[in-house]
Amino acid sequence: MTNPQTTSTPDRILNPQTGMDAVTLRVGDLELMSSYYAGALALTPLEERARGPEVHRVLGRGDTPMVRLISTPALPAVDPRQAGLFHTAFLFDDAAALAATVLRAAQDPRSRFTGSSDHLVSEAFYFTDPEGNGIELYVDRARDAWQYVNGELQMSTLYLDPNEYLQRHLSDAAVAGVAEAGGIVGHVHLQVGDIRTARAFYVDALGFEVTVATYPGALFASAGGYHHHVAMNTWNSGGAGPRAASLGLGNVAITVPTRDDLDALAARLTHHKLAFADDGRRIVLSDPWDTQVTVALPGDGVDDILAR
């Protein structure tokens, strides 16, 4: 007898309540990187755990984990031409919280400011951390201000004056309370070898929906109509093959609301003949460039992240 779930769910998209979880970075200098994310981004160390020779440390805002750092000093440095992380995008509740965080990041001598943009759907500022990992700090515009042409979301890269933005949105209260202001991982932007293969994995198999397909060399996709939970580009990594072991991105973490969502994902992955592990609370697999992706149920916070 055929399992009806297996035949009925391969084309199902991700639940609209899908979101992103703390990104994992493999780092060469745990203390340097931990102090950087604490100092520049006002993240607080939440918990750490040793796993053999590795030390895993989770940082976040309040009780929300935002980044896990894994000490792996024997690995080579990030190669900016290989597949992996383009940036981790940290989303803040409002412009004041964003401005206060941008100010801290800009004042930290270990940061490298790489630009700022008005994307029509959001306002964003970009930095690189001391080991070469990209960071986006951003705030969303209200969804009713987003525009569509022929069903495609309109995004752009318009100039955003960082000094004018800070002058307009900074306040003493925002600066003093920056560590208490809410924040989450809003999206993860990846470097991939080619867009067609990335689309087959992240859209066709995982179940994200394309939001922008016409931006040169890039693809944006999301669940629930968000502008993007994942982005993929070939700007530095076109033609790249599977990743060599190195510092940098260790895991892309996605959360779905229910076990039914994981069952639907398992059916899609089976349909697409993709190998995966399923322990009941999470499905773990690798994308075509050997970037690990975890799709998990929410609710266990730091302990769940440390168990991955």
N, C-alpha and C positions, 0 to 999 in steps of 0.2 A: 504493500500500500504506500502511495506517495505521501510524504509529509506536506500538508496543504500550506504550512507557513513557508516552507522552502520555495514553493512555486508561486506564492502570492506576494512575496515581499522584496524580490531582488531590485525592483525599480523604485522602491519607496525612498523618499528623501528624508533627511534628518529632521528630527522634531524641531519645531520653531523655537523651543526653549533651550536648544543647544547653546553652549557657551564655551569659552576657553578657560583653562586652568593654568597654574603656575608653570612657566617654562623651565626646563632643566638645561643648565650650562655646565659643561666640563671645564674646569679651570686649573691653571697651573699654580697659582698662588692664592690659596683660599683666603688668607687673612687680608691680602690686598684687595681682592675682589669683594669680599664681604664688607670691608670698611668703605669701599667705593659705593656700593649700592646703599649702604646705610647713610653715608655722608651726602652723596650727590642726589639720591632719589628719596631720602628720608624713609627708607625701609628699615624695619626692626627685625633683628634676628629672632625667630620664633622657636626654633628647635633644631637640634642636630643629632646625628646618629652615625656611629662608625659601622661600616660594613666591610669586614676584612681590612685591607690597607686603605680603603677609601673613607673619607669623611663627607657626609651629606649634610648640608646646612640650608634651612629654609628661611627666607626673609619675606616680610610682607607689611601691609598696613593694617593696624588693628588685628583682627583674627583672620584676615584674608591673605593666604599665601600668594605670593606673586612671582617668586623665583626660587629655584633650588640650585645650589652650587655644589658640585661634586669635585672634590680635590683629586685630580689625576695628573700630577706634575710630570710624569714620564712621557706624556703624549706630546707630539709636535704641535706647534702653534697653528692657529687658524689660517687656512689658505683662502684668501678672498676670491679665488677663481673656482673653487670647488662648490658642489652643491652643499646646502646647509642653511644657515641663518642669514637672512638679510637684515632683519631687525625684529626685536620683541617690542610690541606696542602696548604701552601702559595707558589705560583710559582713566581719566579723572572725572569727578562728578560735575565740576563747573570750572569756569575760566579762572577764578581766583585760585583754586587748588592747583590748576595747571601752571599758572604763572609763578606761584610760589615754588613749585617743584623745578620749573625751568631755571629760575634764579639760582637755586641751590646747585643744580647741575652745571650751570654756566660758571659759577664761582669756584667749583672744584677744579684745581689745576690738573687733575688726572683725566678730566673729560676732554673730548675733542668735539666741538660743535660743528655739525656738518650741514645745517640748513634749517629752514622753516618754510611751511607752505600752507596756503589755504586750499583745501581739497574740495571745496563746495559743501561736502557732507561733514567736514571736520576741519579743525585747525591743529597743526602739528609742528613739533620741534624735534630735531634729530641730533643725536650724539653717538659717539663711539666710546665704549668702555675701555679700560686699560689693556685688555687682551684682544681687542679688535671686534667685539660683538656689537652689532648695531642696536640702537635704542630709539624708539619713538615715544614721545610724550604728547598726548593729545586729548582733546575734548570734542565731543560730537555736537553738531548742530541738530536742532529739533528735526525729527523725521518729516514733519509736514513742510519743511523748507527744502527737502531733497527734490530734485527734478529728474524726470525720465524722458527719453526720446526713443520712440519705437520700442518701448519696454525696457530699455537699458538705462541703468542709473548713470547720471552725469557726474563724473568726478574729473578734477583737473589738478594742476600743480601751479597755483598762482602765488605771486610773491606775498609774503607775510612779514612785515617789519617787526623783528623781535623786540627792539627797544620800545617802539610805540605800543606793542601788545602789553609789555610789562608795565609801562607807565599807565595804561588804561585799566589794567585788571589787578595790579598788586595792591595789597593793603597790609597794614601792620598786623591785623588780625590773621590774615591768610598766611603771612610769613611765620608768625608765632605758632599757628596751629597746623602747619603743613604736615607733620607726622600723623596727625589725627584725621586728616582729610581722607575720604574714601578713595580707593583705587583698585583696579582689577587689570588682568591681562585682557585687552580688548580684541586683539588679533595678533597673528604671527605671520610675518612676511618671509617667504622662503626663496632661496636661490635653487634653481632646478636646471637640468640639462636641456629640456625642451618642453614647450607648453602643451603639446598634444598628449604626451605621456603623463604630464602632471594632471591634465584634465581627466584623463581616463582613470587615474587613481583617486584624486580628491573629489571629483564631481561624480563620475559614473559609479565608482565603487564605494567610497565613503558616504556619499549622499548629499554633499553640499550643492547648492544651486549657484550657477554663474550669475554674477551681478554686472560685471564689466568685462567684455571680451575684446574690446577694440583698442585698448591702451597698448601702444607698441611694446612688444616683448614681454607682456605681462598678462596675467589672468587673475581676476578677483572673484571670490565665491563666499557664500555665507549660508546660514540657516535662518529662517524666519524673517527674511527681508532685510536683514542688517546690511550695511554697505560692504563689509567683508569680515569674516572670521579668519580666513586664510587668503594670502596672496602668494603668487608664484611668479618669478621673473627669471629671465635669462641674460640680464644686462651684463653681468660679470662672469656667468657660469655656462653660457651657451655651449652645448656639446659635452658638458661634464658627465662623467660616468659615476658609478657608485663611489660614495665617500670613502676616503682612507680614514683610519682611526686618527682623531686629532682632538685638540681642544675645541671648544665651541658648543654648538647645539647638541644636547644629549637626548631630548625628548620633546615632542609637541603634544600637549595634553588638552583633550577635548572632553567636555562633560555632557551627558545626555540624561534626561530626567528619570527614565524607567528601564527596568530589565527588558521590557518589550522592545525598547529602542535598540538595545544591544542584540536582541534576537534578530531583529530586522537587519541590523548591520551584518551579523554573522551570515544571514542568508545571502545578502548582496556579495559579501566577500567570497563565499563558497561559489556563487554563481560566476564570479569573475576569476575563479581559480587562484585566489590569493591565500597564502598561508597566514594563519594567525593563532594566537594563544588566547584562551578564554578561561578565566578563573572564577567566573560568576559575577564579579563586580566590575571587571574591566576586560577589554579586548586590546591586545597589543600586537602590532605588526610593524613592518618596515615599508616605507615608500620605495619607489624604484631606484632611489639614490641612497638607500640604506639609512635614511633618517627614521628613527623610531617614532611611532605615533601611538598614543594611548587614548582610547575612548572609554570613559569610566562613568560610573554613577557618582553623583555628588554626595557630600554629607560627612566624609570622614576627615576632611581638613588636612592638617599637617601630617597626622599619622598615615593617612592614605598616600600622600605624596612621598613620604619617606619609604613606604613599602614598595614603591614601583621598581 
